[in-house]
Amino acid sequence: MRKTRKMTLLANFLAIAIVLNIIESLVPVIPVPGAKLGFANIVTLIILYVYSFKDSATITILRVLLVSLLTGKLLGPVFYMSFSGALLATFAMGFFKKTNFFGVLGVSVIGSIFHCIGQIIAGIFVIGSSAVIFYLPIMLMLSIPAGVVTGLITQRFLVIWQTWHNEFEN
């Protein structure tokens, strides 16, 4: 029963992450091309803290693949940049969470920063020019507040989750 419950919750989290990602790409909040708040990363963080790094990485990979498939961007430049950023961010968040030095907010900001770095690395290969690296300072200036926002939302959700989980288990 527990495995079925976990699988159902993870499937729901994946669906939420997909919807958040698609909506966010349709409604530009930040007036910089390609910049987003990264609300789908809230789901990545929640799964990282509630379940495991493995589950978080799996859901992140599935989200990027499915969103790219649904939006017709699979295997295009945007896909590779998104995939690289998401993977590097997830690995960085998993590593820094494990150190127990940073809280949810710090891990979120670190994930946001590493997402930008991953996108730039992929951009260098996809575009074939290192000139894209000059976009990094702008991305980093935007990523830190975005990481704070997603971290604060995740913190609040985790408090609610813990309360709900304690009531559900009793």
C-alpha atoms as one frame of an Amber mdcrd trajectory, in Angstrom:
protein
   0.000   0.000   0.000   2.818   2.435   0.866   4.512   1.896  -2.518   1.253
   2.592  -4.334   0.681   5.731  -2.259   4.219   6.979  -2.930   3.945   6.242
  -6.662   0.594   8.038  -6.830   1.948  11.086  -5.007   5.038  11.196  -7.233
   2.853  10.956 -10.342   0.767  13.859  -9.050   3.895  15.879  -8.292   5.126
  15.176 -11.830   1.823  16.390 -13.270   1.975  19.548 -11.140   5.576  20.219
 -12.228   4.634  19.779 -15.900   1.692  22.181 -15.605   3.767  24.762 -13.697
   6.544  24.538 -16.278   4.206  24.960 -19.252   2.214  27.816 -17.682   5.403
  29.602 -16.676   6.794  29.357 -20.204   3.575  30.858 -21.602   3.381  33.736
 -19.121   6.710  35.560 -18.950   7.039  37.057 -15.480  10.610  38.257 -15.945
  11.180  40.502 -18.991  14.439  38.767 -19.961  14.383  36.193 -22.780  14.355
  32.675 -21.377  14.306  33.766 -17.723  11.698  32.189 -15.448  11.084  31.978
 -11.723  11.379  28.203 -11.902   8.198  27.198 -10.126   8.579  23.604 -11.370
  11.749  23.477  -9.267   9.551  23.786  -6.180   8.400  20.256  -6.945  12.017
  19.107  -7.349  12.851  20.540  -3.924   9.771  19.094  -2.264  10.536  15.613
  -3.554  14.188  15.994  -2.540  13.161  16.792   1.036  10.123  14.519   1.361
  11.427  11.476  -0.521  14.949  11.183  -1.914  17.523  12.485  -4.343  16.811
   9.550  -6.665  13.088  10.334  -6.773  13.808  14.028  -7.253  16.201  13.376
 -10.143  13.765  10.928 -11.761  10.849  13.361 -11.596  13.034  16.206 -12.889
  14.226  14.169 -15.874  10.689  13.036 -16.663   9.386  16.601 -16.347  11.928
  18.045 -18.760  11.390  15.223 -21.254   7.590  15.397 -21.111   7.399  19.201
 -21.254   9.754  19.203 -24.221   7.670  16.531 -25.906   4.387  18.337 -25.191
   5.704  21.703 -26.397   7.432  20.308 -29.493  10.915  21.244 -28.319  12.287
  17.740 -27.762  15.929  17.486 -28.883  16.017  21.165 -29.867  18.390  23.762
 -28.389  15.917  24.748 -25.655  15.615  21.100 -24.610  19.364  20.634 -24.203
  19.721  23.858 -22.247  16.732  23.065 -20.031  17.851  19.477 -19.492  21.418
  20.484 -18.617  20.277  23.195 -16.248  17.740  20.956 -14.529  20.191  18.079
 -14.107  23.025  20.224 -12.779  20.636  22.021 -10.414  19.178  18.751  -9.114
  22.611  17.243  -8.506  23.816  20.425  -6.779  20.693  20.578  -4.589  21.068
  16.902  -3.698  24.723  17.397  -2.765  24.216  20.552  -0.716  21.140  19.168
   1.039  23.236  16.200   2.107  25.823  18.488   3.755  23.114  19.723   6.161
  24.820  23.121   6.121  22.177  24.927   4.085  18.461  24.967   4.744  15.770
  24.685   2.100  16.226  28.331   1.133  19.987  27.984   0.640  19.616  24.747
  -1.311  17.017  26.428  -3.534  19.305  29.377  -4.309  22.204  27.011  -5.020
  19.958  25.013  -7.358  18.941  28.188  -9.157  22.562  29.241  -9.619  23.619
  25.823 -10.881  20.643  25.762 -13.246  22.021  28.896 -14.914  25.501  27.428
 -15.096  24.142  24.240 -16.668  22.209  26.233 -19.245  25.265  28.287 -20.170
  27.435  25.176 -20.534  24.824  23.583 -22.805  24.397  26.877 -24.667  28.093
  26.980 -25.490  27.812  23.561 -27.134  24.393  24.095 -28.753  25.169  27.524
 -30.158  28.791  26.693 -30.816  30.128  29.895 -29.302  31.485  30.817 -25.903
  29.957  34.295 -26.295  26.844  33.008 -24.517  28.852  33.135 -21.273  28.365
  36.910 -21.209  24.692  36.224 -20.473  25.661  34.464 -17.217  25.886  37.566
 -14.962  22.378  38.655 -15.970  21.063  35.136 -15.388  22.758  34.908 -11.999
  21.344  38.277 -10.879  17.876  36.968 -11.690  18.445  33.449 -10.381  19.191
  34.420  -6.803  15.849  36.169  -6.128  14.082  33.403  -8.065  15.805  30.822
  -5.859  14.710  32.737  -2.763  11.081  32.830  -3.951  10.984  29.116  -4.816
  12.781  28.303  -1.563  10.282  30.266   0.533   7.341  28.597  -1.204   8.953
  25.193  -0.693   9.599  25.911   3.003   5.963  26.813   3.507   4.776  23.742
   1.617   7.025  21.459   3.686   5.531  22.821   6.924   2.037  22.125   5.576
   3.156  18.711   4.288   4.562  17.739   7.695   1.340  18.762   9.439  -0.762
  16.845   6.911   1.531  13.820   7.043   1.409  13.701  10.861  -2.395  13.873
  10.837  -2.682  11.280   8.064  -0.363   8.809   9.808  -2.208   9.088  13.149
